[in-house]
Amino acid sequence: MGKFDRVLLASDFDNTLVHTKAAIDAGSTDVPPMPARNREALDYFTRGGGHFSVATGRALPAFARYAPTLPLTAPCILANGAGIYDFRTEEYLVTAFLHEDVRAHIAQLLAAFPRLPFEIYHTDRRIHAMHPNRYIAGHEHLTRAKTVTVESFDEVDFPLVKLLFEDDRDRLDALYDYIRAQPWGGEYELIYSSDNLLEMTARGATKGGMALRLAELLGVGRGDIYCIGDHSNDVSMAEVSALRFCPANAIDEMKALPGMRVVSHCADGALADVIEALDGIY
């Protein structure tokens, strides 16, 4: 029996496990390596039997290149909770994909916002885009996941993992309010993963909800789930975590959650601080 047997540690990827913002600020597409402190701490945690997973807003094509470089010992939560994916077997274990009803809803959105820019994520590694703008170009540059432009949403085949709207924040806020005002608005999760990225997934597709499902798959009890993240799409994980953690670079919304423990900046090994805390518990 290892010290961390039946303990699940789920970490956000960008600006939690690695300091992606450093690459953006430097104009680079190379995500910085995970801090040495994190790698050493994860080696200790996983040798002790711990389950380590990444829970990311990135969909499969944007995260697949990084998964082999990480010491994963559990399947990953992708696309803000739209699926649990096992990189060892290359298959989805649990899914919460968008229903085909979204076709009619997107048609309504495009009537109200004719040049609405968004990416469309499939269950494989394809990404379609409509009305690409500078934000989509920048996101593509960062993730190195190429998009194929389509002129009509009718060209898009199902199933779909998520939609990602990319625009100025005031335009996204208007879109958010419009969707929430529709009779069908409650059928979707809408969450900001940055100021210029608004994610749309099926109702119930959240990082926190999938963390609970992953724990069930692994035989981990609710009281042994620990999560860390930096942004709005990580709030649901904090809500299911036995203890709440966020890096020092997290947004104020995360830091203000009741019981939140603010640890080191992500560039300095925030995850290592979490594992040090767990080492004192188990």
Secondary structure, DSSP 8 states (H G I E B T S, - for coil): --TTTT-EEEE-TBTTTB-HHHHHHTT-S------HHHHHHHHHHHHTT-EEEEB-S--HHHHTTTGGGS---S-EEEGGGTEEEETTTTEEEEE--B-TTHHHHHHHHHHHSTT--EEEEESSS-EEEES--HHHHHHHHHH----EE-S-GGG--S-EEEEEEES-HHHHHHHHHHHHTSTTGGGEEEEEEETTEEEEEETT--HHHHHHHHHHHHT--GGGEEEE--SGGGHHHHHH-SSEEE-TTS-HHHHTSTTEEE---GGG-HHHHHHHHHHTT-
